Amino acid sequence: MTDNAWPNEPTPEQIRRAWSATVSALPVGTRITGQVVGRRPFGVFLRIDDVPHAVGLADIGSMPPGASLPALGAQISGEVFWHTDHNHQVRIRLNEWIDHN
């Protein structure tokens, strides 16, 4: 699975330069909404509303047994639970996965 639909994707340089502002705008515990822009075997990438250079990742490590990855283009909501500094990703736990637990 390698579905991708991120028009006008931010460049790695834009993401790196915006990282401090992204972490400030999206502290752990922040509720987010966004759109699924990429699907991979390990999770989904999200475009987070109102934070244009943020890369959100909901990985299968936070997905409950029996749940499935949301579809490409799906509008989702969730909560920030971690910041991964080395690759500038905001880790997200999706509401639909929280509700399964």
C-alpha positions as CSV (number, residue, x, y, z in Angstrom):
1,M,0.0,0.0,0.0
2,T,1.5,3.3,-1.1
3,D,-1.5,5.7,-1.5
4,N,-0.5,9.3,-1.7
5,A,-2.6,12.5,-2.2
6,W,-0.8,15.4,-0.7
7,P,-1.1,18.2,-3.2
8,N,1.5,21.0,-2.8
9,E,3.3,18.9,-0.2
10,P,5.6,20.9,2.0
11,T,9.3,20.4,1.2
12,P,11.6,18.7,3.8
13,E,13.3,22.1,4.2
14,Q,10.0,23.9,4.9
15,I,9.1,21.2,7.4
16,R,12.5,21.4,9.1
17,R,12.4,25.2,9.3
18,A,8.9,25.2,10.8
19,W,9.6,22.5,13.3
20,S,9.9,24.7,16.4
21,A,6.7,26.6,15.5
22,T,4.9,23.3,14.8
23,V,5.9,21.9,18.2
24,S,4.7,25.2,19.9
25,A,1.4,25.1,18.0
26,L,0.7,21.4,18.6
27,P,1.8,20.5,22.2
28,V,1.1,17.0,23.5
29,G,-2.6,16.7,24.3
30,T,-3.7,19.1,21.5
31,R,-6.9,18.0,19.7
32,I,-6.4,18.1,16.0
33,T,-8.4,17.7,12.8
34,G,-7.0,17.0,9.4
35,Q,-7.1,15.0,6.2
36,V,-5.4,11.7,5.4
37,V,-2.9,12.4,2.6
38,G,-0.8,9.3,2.6
39,R,-1.3,5.6,3.5
40,R,1.5,3.2,4.2
41,P,1.7,-0.2,5.8
42,F,2.9,1.4,9.0
43,G,0.2,4.1,9.3
44,V,-1.3,7.2,7.7
45,F,0.1,10.7,7.1
46,L,-2.1,13.6,7.9
47,R,-2.3,17.2,6.8
48,I,-3.2,19.0,10.0
49,D,-5.7,21.8,9.7
50,D,-4.3,25.3,10.3
51,V,-0.6,24.1,10.6
52,P,0.5,23.9,7.0
53,H,4.0,22.6,7.4
54,A,3.2,20.0,10.0
55,V,3.5,16.3,9.1
56,G,1.1,14.2,11.2
57,L,1.6,10.5,11.5
58,A,-0.9,8.0,13.0
59,D,1.0,4.8,13.1
60,I,-0.2,1.2,13.6
61,G,1.5,1.1,17.0
62,S,-1.4,3.2,18.4
63,M,-4.1,1.3,16.4
64,P,-6.2,-1.2,18.4
65,P,-6.6,-4.8,17.3
66,G,-9.3,-5.1,14.6
67,A,-9.2,-1.4,13.6
68,S,-8.3,-0.4,10.1
69,L,-6.5,2.6,8.6
70,P,-8.7,5.5,7.5
71,A,-9.1,6.0,3.8
72,L,-7.1,8.4,1.7
73,G,-8.8,11.8,1.8
74,A,-10.8,11.0,5.0
75,Q,-11.3,13.9,7.4
76,I,-10.1,12.7,10.8
77,S,-9.6,14.0,14.4
78,G,-7.4,12.9,17.1
79,E,-4.8,14.0,19.7
80,V,-1.1,14.8,19.6
81,F,0.8,12.3,21.8
82,W,4.4,12.7,20.8
83,H,6.8,14.8,18.7
84,T,9.5,12.9,16.7
85,D,12.4,15.4,16.4
86,H,14.7,13.4,14.2
87,N,12.1,13.3,11.3
88,H,9.9,16.3,12.3
89,Q,6.7,14.3,12.7
90,V,3.8,15.0,15.0
91,R,2.5,11.7,16.3
92,I,-1.3,11.4,16.4
93,R,-3.7,9.0,18.1
94,L,-6.9,9.0,16.1
95,N,-10.2,9.4,17.9
96,E,-11.6,6.3,16.2
97,W,-8.7,4.3,17.7
98,I,-9.1,5.9,21.2
99,D,-12.8,4.9,21.2
100,H,-11.9,1.2,20.5
101,N,-9.9,1.0,23.8
